[in-house]
Amino acid sequence: MFAEERKREILRLLHMNGKVRNLELAQKFAVSEPTIRKDISELEEQHLLIRTHGGAMAIDEGEWEPTYIEKSDRYQEEKRTIGFLAAMMIKDHDVVILDAGTTTVEIAKRIKAKHFTVITNSLDVANVLENNPDCEIIMTGGMMRWKTHALVGPLADKNLQTLSADIAFIGTNGISKDGFSTPNLIEAETKATMIKRARRNFIVSDNNKFGHVSLAYFADLTEVDGIITDQSPNKEFFELFEKSGVDLIMKAGDSIDINGNTEPGN
């Protein structure tokens, strides 16, 4: 096992158990304790865990990552608008990746295309689409995070790597000049894998995420085609997206506004 794979597995174990011990990790990976201590030290430098005597403990995410239920009550009108705009972009026979999240559920509710396929790591998205005769659903598998209802981890990532999609819609907790971020490292890896498997990628986010930064980046601005949101961000972000070639897609009256070119409503 390579060092990066080992460190990824250490983080997964931390996520599941809250803490790990060097001796147990050394036995599990058949390496020396100094090797594990080096891994732990490097992960601590990246602010991904807290080193303790004889092991490590997970960083508590509870203070800054809202649960799925908490998010479902926020910005409902904004999410419906984003869901409508995103669903319009899905064409007949498309293969679509829908990330887990309350906004992507709104997309699933509004898809009008025929004979399409959805690849998702969300049980909630699958539940919305399960009775749609035009939709074939492919679940990623993986470990379910109760906070976000997302299936994530090595199994999800491995399965995604065998698939290819026309378009992907990915949620985010933060949008900054450095890219898109989320509070959980393992979930960030699954989002990054989704982006790699689609020919076109769009971030779906209400305007409150602009300027926020979470723990783990999963994509930079150049890796996505556009951001679908409910209203325009400030001038600084607007100019940044234009410079990076990122389309800004939002509602303007009854039309779609791309990169600020507003068309009057019908």
C-alpha positions as a printed Julia matrix, in Angstrom:
266×3 Matrix{Float64}:
   0.0    0.0     0.0
   1.35   3.41   -0.95
   1.73   6.13    1.7
  -1.14   8.23    0.29
  -3.46   5.23    0.29
  -2.46   4.45    3.87
  -3.12   8.02    4.99
  -6.49   8.0     3.27
  -7.39   4.83    5.14
  -6.22   6.37    8.44
  -8.6    9.28    7.84
 -11.42   6.89    7.02
 -10.85   5.0    10.28
 -10.78   8.3    12.17
 -14.05   9.31   10.57
 -15.64   6.03   11.66
 -14.14   5.67   15.14
 -13.13   9.16   16.24
  -9.62   8.06   17.24
  -6.83   5.66   16.26
  -3.72   4.23   17.95
  -0.3    4.01   16.31
   0.34   0.42   17.39
  -2.96  -0.82   15.98
  -2.38   1.05   12.71
   1.14  -0.37   12.41
  -0.23  -3.88   12.82
  -3.08  -3.28   10.39
  -0.84  -1.92    7.62
   2.17  -4.15    8.42
   4.52  -1.18    8.79
   6.59   0.2    11.65
   5.27   2.6    14.29
   7.73   5.32   13.16
   6.15   5.08    9.69
   2.68   5.57   11.19
   3.91   8.47   13.32
   5.26  10.09   10.15
   1.88   9.64    8.45
   0.09  11.11   11.47
   2.49  14.05   11.59
   1.97  14.85    7.9
  -1.8   14.65    8.26
  -1.64  16.96   11.28
   0.35  19.49    9.23
  -2.53  19.48    6.75
  -4.98  20.13    9.63
  -6.78  16.86    8.93
  -6.48  15.35   12.42
  -5.22  16.06   15.94
  -2.13  14.12   17.04
  -2.29  12.61   20.52
   0.1   10.56   22.67
   0.24   7.19   20.96
  -2.24   7.99   18.2
  -4.6   10.61   16.81
  -8.15  11.89   17.11
 -10.54  13.3    14.55
 -11.18  17.0    14.21
 -14.68  17.72   15.45
 -16.76  18.81   12.46
 -19.95  19.31   14.43
 -19.54  23.06   14.87
 -19.43  23.9    11.17
 -21.16  21.14    9.18
 -24.97  21.26    9.29
 -26.87  18.01    8.98
 -29.03  17.12    5.97
 -32.18  17.8     8.0
 -30.87  21.21    9.08
 -29.95  22.14    5.5
 -33.3   21.01    4.13
 -35.02  23.85    6.02
 -32.7   26.55    4.67
 -33.0   28.61    1.48
 -35.82  26.48    0.11
 -36.9   28.93   -2.58
 -33.3   29.41   -3.73
 -32.81  25.63   -4.02
 -36.02  25.25   -6.02
 -34.8   27.92   -8.45
 -31.44  26.19   -8.83
 -33.16  22.83   -9.24
 -35.32  24.21  -12.06
 -32.34  25.71  -13.91
 -30.23  22.58  -13.59
 -33.05  20.24  -14.64
 -33.52  22.27  -17.83
 -29.96  21.37  -18.85
 -30.62  17.61  -18.77
 -31.53  16.24  -22.2
 -33.08  12.98  -23.39
 -30.69  10.01  -23.09
 -28.21  11.91  -20.91
 -26.16  10.16  -18.24
 -26.23  12.47  -15.23
 -24.24  12.49  -11.99
 -26.21  13.94   -9.08
 -24.2   14.52   -5.92
 -25.83  14.05   -2.52
 -27.47  17.13   -1.05
 -30.67  19.06   -0.57
 -30.14  21.11   -3.75
 -29.59  18.07   -5.98
 -32.81  16.58   -4.62
 -34.57  19.65   -6.03
 -32.95  18.92   -9.41
 -34.19  15.33   -9.32
 -37.75  16.51   -8.67
 -37.77  18.66  -11.82
 -36.13  16.53  -14.53
 -38.37  16.34  -17.62
 -35.98  14.43  -19.91
 -36.83  11.03  -21.35
 -34.78   7.82  -21.13
 -31.99   9.23  -18.96
 -29.65   7.65  -16.44
 -28.74   9.07  -13.02
 -25.58   8.07  -11.16
 -25.88   9.17   -7.55
 -24.46   8.69   -4.07
 -27.71   9.92   -2.53
 -30.52   7.72   -1.24
 -32.73  10.83   -1.19
 -32.16  11.47   -4.91
 -32.84   7.8    -5.65
 -36.08   7.94   -3.63
 -37.28  10.92   -5.66
 -36.58   9.16   -8.97
 -37.5    5.57   -8.09
 -40.97   5.77   -9.67
 -39.85   7.65  -12.8
 -40.15   5.12  -15.67
 -37.79   7.2   -17.83
 -34.94   7.03  -15.3
 -32.38   4.31  -14.75
 -30.69   4.77  -11.36
 -27.12   3.69  -10.59
 -26.05   3.9    -6.94
 -22.37   4.39   -6.16
 -22.35   2.27   -3.03
 -20.01   3.25   -0.2
 -20.16   4.31    3.43
 -23.13   6.51    4.32
 -22.52   9.7     6.29
 -25.53  10.34    8.5
 -24.91  14.1     8.49
 -25.21  14.54    4.75
 -26.94  11.3     3.65
 -24.02  10.84    1.22
 -22.47   7.53    0.21
 -18.72   8.16    0.18
 -15.34   6.54    0.6
 -13.11   4.12   -1.34
 -15.94   1.88   -2.53
 -17.94   4.82   -3.92
 -14.83   6.25   -5.57
 -13.81   2.91   -7.09
 -17.27   2.34   -8.56
 -17.42   5.88   -9.96
 -14.1    5.34  -11.73
 -15.74   2.66  -13.88
 -18.45   5.04  -15.13
 -18.75   7.98  -17.5
 -21.37  10.74  -17.57
 -22.47  13.55  -19.85
 -23.05  16.07  -17.08
 -22.59  16.33  -13.31
 -24.19  18.56  -10.69
 -22.1   18.9    -7.53
 -22.97  20.61   -4.25
 -20.52  22.66   -2.2
 -20.21  24.28    1.23
 -17.8   26.99    0.13
 -16.85  28.96   -2.98
 -13.64  30.99   -2.93
 -10.91  32.18   -5.32
  -9.15  28.85   -4.7
 -12.15  26.76   -5.68
 -14.86  24.67   -4.03
 -14.7   23.1    -0.58
 -16.62  20.93    1.86
 -16.11  20.14    5.58
 -15.32  16.43    5.22
 -12.17  15.1     3.55
 -13.65  11.77    2.48
 -16.73  13.42    1.0
 -14.43  15.85   -0.84
 -12.65  12.9    -2.47
 -15.93  11.47   -3.75
 -16.98  14.86   -5.15
 -13.59  15.16   -6.89
 -14.02  11.71   -8.42
 -17.49  12.63   -9.7
 -16.06  15.68  -11.45
 -13.42  13.56  -13.17
 -16.08  11.18  -14.54
 -18.29  13.75  -16.3
 -17.69  15.64  -19.53
 -19.41  18.77  -18.2
 -19.5   19.83  -14.55
 -21.66  22.35  -12.75
 -21.58  23.47   -9.13
 -25.04  24.01   -7.64
 -25.1   26.46   -4.76
 -27.16  29.23   -3.23
 -25.47  32.63   -3.08
 -24.71  32.32    0.65
 -21.77  29.97   -0.11
 -19.78  32.66   -1.96
 -16.78  33.73    0.11
 -16.95  30.72    2.45
 -14.11  28.22    2.81
 -14.47  24.73    4.3
 -11.79  22.25    5.33
 -11.24  20.26    2.13
 -11.06  21.53   -1.45
 -12.38  19.15   -4.09
 -12.01  21.24   -7.27
 -10.57  24.51   -8.46
 -12.39  26.98  -10.68
 -10.88  25.64  -13.91
 -12.3   22.15  -13.3
 -15.95  23.17  -13.68
 -17.95  24.58  -16.56
 -20.31  26.69  -14.54
 -22.0   27.61  -11.28
 -25.78  27.46  -11.04
 -27.03  29.8    -8.35
 -30.02  31.93   -7.37
 -28.52  35.42   -7.68
 -25.33  37.17   -8.77
 -22.36  37.31   -6.37
 -20.38  40.5    -5.79
 -18.25  42.13   -8.48
 -15.03  40.48   -7.29
 -16.45  36.98   -7.76
 -18.17  37.95  -10.96
 -14.86  39.08  -12.5
 -13.05  36.02  -11.11
 -15.49  33.61  -12.75
 -15.3   35.47  -16.04
 -11.48  35.34  -15.98
 -11.54  31.6   -15.16
 -14.04  30.81  -17.93
 -16.74  29.74  -15.49
 -20.32  30.36  -16.65
 -22.59  31.89  -14.05
 -26.11  30.56  -14.57
 -29.06  32.07  -12.72
 -32.67  33.15  -13.05
 -33.39  36.51  -14.64
 -37.11  37.06  -14.87
 -38.28  34.0   -16.81
 -34.98  33.46  -18.64
 -31.52  32.11  -17.87
 -28.8   34.66  -17.2
 -25.29  33.47  -18.14
 -22.27  35.55  -17.13
 -24.49  38.51  -16.35
 -26.07  38.84  -19.78
 -29.61  39.4   -18.62
 -32.46  38.71  -20.97
 -35.91  40.07  -20.23
 -38.52  37.63  -18.99
 -41.12  36.38  -21.39
